[in-house]
Amino acid sequence: MFWQKWLYRGDFRFLFEPYSGDEVIFIDCETTGLDPKKDEIVSIACLPVKKDKILLSKALYLEVKPQHDISAQSIKIHHLRACDLQGAMVPKEAIERVLYFIKNRPVAGYYVEFDVKMISKYTKKFFGFTLPNKQIEVSGLYYDYKQKAIPQGFIDLKFDTILKSLNLPKFKAHNALNDTIMGAMIYLKLTKRR
């Protein structure tokens, strides 16, 4: 990653600068499947959290027009059909908006590594780099929290289980914005315990 900062001199150099603020950006992508190499993003949400506040009014939600057909199986999960995405942004424009939105702030989410891989697929193709932002995994925070209580026990890391265990509300899943909100609530509940 260090070498990328010095090799890459384009419009996105700010992504490679150290971040010293107090915001985290929750990200979530709804996709046509689970393989970052061949599947595409159909919607993406970015939600800022500053200190102990979820900044819903500043959230970014974009629908992205896929370049290939969306499978029936994929539609069953996220409920986005090709006709729903007719007016959606083209991938390059959407990813550029996301990069200017998240800047160099840490990104977080539930299995955020997948979302970063999906975004990086596009950043690599269009701009020549992978997303360099620090990542915060909420399931990892939950695991650490639960392990203190049951060090040798099984810890269920399913999203629904985490929400229920922390007594947090569940919204309609597989909606990028809802998933960022739920991830942010998990994060705040766990980090405020410290």
Stockholm file with secondary structure:
# STOCKHOLM 1.0

chainA/1-194         MFWQKWLYRGDFRFLFEPYSGDEVIFIDCETTGLDPKKDEIVSIACLPVKKDKILLSKALYLEVKPQHDISAQSIKIHHLRACDLQGAMVPKEAIERVLYFIKNRPVAGYYVEFDVKMISKYTKKFFGFTLPNKQIEVSGLYYDYKQKAIPQGFIDLKFDTILKSLNLPKFKAHNALNDTIMGAMIYLKLTKRR
#=GR chainA/1-194 SS CHHHHHHCCSTTGGGGSCCCSSEEEEEEEEESSSCTTTCCEEEEEEEEEETTEECGGGCEEEEBCCSSCCCHHHHHHHCCCGGGGTTCBCHHHHHHHHHHHHTTSCEEETTHHHHHHHHHHHHHHHHSCCCCCCEEEHHHHHHHHHHHHCTTSCCCCCHHHHHHHTTCCCCCSSCHHHHHHHHHHHHHHHHTTC
#=GC SS_cons         CHHHHHHCCSTTGGGGSCCCSSEEEEEEEEESSSCTTTCCEEEEEEEEEETTEECGGGCEEEEBCCSSCCCHHHHHHHCCCGGGGTTCBCHHHHHHHHHHHHTTSCEEETTHHHHHHHHHHHHHHHHSCCCCCCEEEHHHHHHHHHHHHCTTSCCCCCHHHHHHHTTCCCCCSSCHHHHHHHHHHHHHHHHTTC
//
